[in-house]
Amino acid sequence: MTFSLDKHQSEAIAKLSTGKVLIGWTGSGKSITALAYYKALDPFRPIYVLTTAKKRDSGDWFADAMKLSLTNELIVDSWNNIGKYTDIQDAFFILDEQRIVGSGAWVKAFYEVAAKNEWILLSATPADTWVDLVPIFVANGFFRNKTQFNNEHVRFSRFTKYPKIDGYYDTWLLEKYRDQLYVEMDYLPPATRVEHIVDVDFDVHEQKLLYGARWNFYEDLPLKDAGEMMRYLRQSANLHDSRYDKILELAAEHPRLIIFYNFDYELEKLRLLHTELDRPIAEWNGHNHQDPPDSDEWIYLVQYQAGAEAWNCTSTDTIIFYSLPYSYRQFHQAMGRIDRKNTPYTELHYYIFKSRAIIDQAIWKALRRKKNFQAAAFAKKSWPRKEFTPLNRAA
């Protein structure tokens, strides 16, 4: 059977050229669109794909290549190994998911690869700020290096001891450069996303001790620093029994649940669902790399950092966000795990657990603005130590 591209994919291919960024909603088919562009460009040129380790191991790239009947050898590797390919010349590189931010080893290797080869980049969320696009701007010749970009476009704060960006100059020019590089796929997802904000409780007394009195009630000692305060504020809010109870309620409605979480202490509690609900549980995190169970009812526990992207599941319509991530990108990518072109569902349900604790409110405010939560800035602003007295502690 001959595979045919959708209209939005064919239109994107007509706009692509080396150095551009193919942008598409999660599930829009960026991978096969990129391979089809390569086939139209030169199907005999050596081809390399750099992607996440999970997507490299899944075999999805090879499945898409078979759909297009590509005969040339396809090399798929993870971003961690980009340094292995800096000597490759006259090949075609597909850079899957934006990983080139900053000025580290990956970016330096990317510059070498981009200078010697044809390449395109794929992403659902390519950048949060202008500075995130610097490597792509440099690789396309808009700037010689990051220093030139900073000198011409970045306004740094005069009131901090370390470089802090206050704003940007001549953003009209940056917008012009960006628009030259972005190729956006006009894709309408087949299913409707339904977000349910689930208000969960928190222990007011614990939060007052941590945030007001700066008291570590876990060890009955004063908090050491702002970082410790942040850790315990999150732990106190995230381990409240109301979150666990809400999952039990939702499980009665939804037989298959993907649950995203942040921390190992959350995982320990979530593992109890196996006994409580008598359902098989699988995990994707730094400890276990398992696929969702193959049964009528199941629970899949996924840690944001390990599994927010590069896999998909069309056998459920429900994701629970047990706790909030700091990264908007991770939050957006996590939603896309069930929002695929071939989903059999017309509605997809996202249950977002959020308490009225100050830390949850601050994180949620950032995510709703499509921004990352700046934990260090929040901690610094909140930390000026209040003198501890028994009165503070009893507050």
C-alpha positions, -999 to +999 in steps of 0.1 A: +000+000+000+014+034-010+017+059+019+003+094+013+010+125+032-017+147+047-022+182+032-005+200+061+026+178+057+029+183+019+025+221+023+053+221+050+077+202+027+073+228+000+085+255+024+114+235+040+151+241+032+183+235+051+186+253+084+148+257+090+127+246+120+097+224+113+071+232+140+041+211+146+017+202+173+025+170+191+011+142+170+011+162+138+036+139+121+068+159+121+090+128+118+075+114+086+073+149+071+110+154+077+118+120+061+095+128+031+114+161+027+147+142+027+133+117+001+123+146-021+156+163-017+181+135-022+172+099-011+207+086-017+225+111+006+236+097+040+209+104+066+213+108+103+187+115+130+195+128+164+166+124+189+159+115+225+172+082+238+136+069+243+126+077+207+159+062+194+151+030+212+114+029+203+120+022+166+095+048+155+119+064+130+126+031+113+088+024+111+083+058+094+112+052+070+095+019+059+062+037+052+081+059+028+101+029+013+134+046+020+162+023+009+192+043+022+206+034+056+191+054+084+213+062+114+193+071+145+211+081+177+206+102+208+215+139+213+240+127+239+262+113+211+262+143+188+299+147+193+304+114+173+292+130+141+312+162+139+334+148+111+305+138+089+302+158+057+277+161+028+250+142+047+215+151+058+207+156+095+173+156+111+176+171+146+145+159+165+133+180+194+151+212+204+182+204+224+206+232+212+203+259+239+232+278+255+268+274+246+279+240+258+293+209+242+261+200+223+259+235+208+296+235+197+291+200+181+259+213+164+278+242+148+303+217+133+275+194+120+255+223+106+285+238+088+293+206+068+258+192+061+222+198+052+199+199+083+165+207+096+153+208+132+119+195+144+101+209+175+067+214+190+081+242+213+114+255+198+121+283+222+109+301+254+130+332+249+151+349+221+183+337+236+172+301+231+173+307+194+209+320+193+224+287+182+200+284+153+205+321+143+243+316+144+241+283+124+221+302+097+247+330+095+226+358+111+252+363+138+289+353+140+285+340+176+266+345+208+287+375+218+276+394+187+240+386+195+244+398+231+261+430+220+234+439+195+202+426+210+204+419+248+198+444+276+215+432+308+205+443+342+229+468+358+218+458+393+229+422+396+263+406+403+257+380+375+245+385+339+207+388+340+187+396+309+163+426+314+151+427+278+160+428+241+167+455+216+154+455+180+131+426+184+115+434+151+147+421+135+148+390+156+112+384+146+122+387+110+150+362+114+127+338+133+100+340+106+125+332+079+134+299+097+101+287+111+079+264+090+047+258+109+024+230+100-013+239+098-025+209+117-059+205+134-058+178+161-085+151+157-094+152+194-105+180+217-084+186+248-104+190+279-085+204+309-099+198+344-084+219+372-087+197+403-084+216+435-066+195+461-060+203+498-028+211+516-017+213+552-019+250+561+000+246+593+029+228+576+031+255+549+031+283+575+059+266+594+080+263+563+073+296+546+064+318+575+085+305+604+113+290+582+110+259+604+118+223+592+091+204+610+104+171+595+136+174+616+124+199+641+152+224+631+154+258+615+155+255+577+191+258+564+185+278+532+160+288+505+166+256+486+156+234+515+125+256+520+115+250+484+120+212+486+099+209+517+072+233+505+067+210+475+069+178+495+044+190+520+019+200+492+025+170+469+021+143+496-012+155+509-036+126+510-062+145+490-042+140+458-041+103+463-079+102+471-086+121+439-068+095+419-090+068+434-121+088+424-109+093+389-099+056+385-136+047+390-143+067+359-112+060+338-098+025+335-065+035+320-045+063+336-012+079+328+000+098+358+029+124+356+049+132+387+081+149+397+098+133+427+107+098+440+087+104+472+056+108+450+064+076+432+066+056+464+031+068+473+017+063+438+030+027+437+004+019+464-023+022+438-014-012+425-028-028+457-055-002+463-070-006+428-059-041+419-045-028+386-012-035+369+013-006+371+042+002+349+068+030+352+090+052+330+115+071+351+152+070+360+148+036+376+125+017+352+119+019+315+086-001+310+059+002+284+022+007+295+006-026+305-013-046+280-047-050+297-081-035+300-072-015+331-038-001+341-018+028+356+013+042+340+036+063+362+058+087+343+084+111+357+084+144+338+121+146+332+124+110+319+092+107+299+075+140+290+083+135+253+092+111+224+067+084+230+029+081+224-001+062+237-034+059+219-050+034+242-061+059+268-078+093+268-067+104+303-036+119+319-034+130+355-008+156+365-003+146+401+021+175+406+031+205+385+065+207+366+086+238+366+090+236+328+062+247+305+079+227+277+076+195+298+040+203+306+031+209+270+050+178+258+035+156+284+000+165+272+010+154+237+017+118+247-020+109+241-028+137+215-019+119+184-032+118+148-043+082+152-061+085+185-095+068+185-109+093+210-128+125+202-120+140+237-088+138+257-090+145+294-062+162+314-067+164+352-043+190+367-039+187+405-033+221+421-036+232+457-039+268+470-005+265+487+018+294+477+043+272+458+016+256+437+000+290+429+033+304+418+042+275+396+007+275+380+008+312+373+040+307+353+027+277+334-006+295+324+016+323+310+035+296+290+066+303+309+090+283+330+087+287+368+119+303+380+125+284+413+157+302+421+141+336+417+111+326+438+133+312+466+155+343+466+125+366+468+109+346+496+139+338+517+149+369+537+150+352+571+124+361+597+136+358+633+122+325+646+103+325+679+079+301+695+051+325+684+062+321+647+063+283+651+028+281+665+014+304+637 
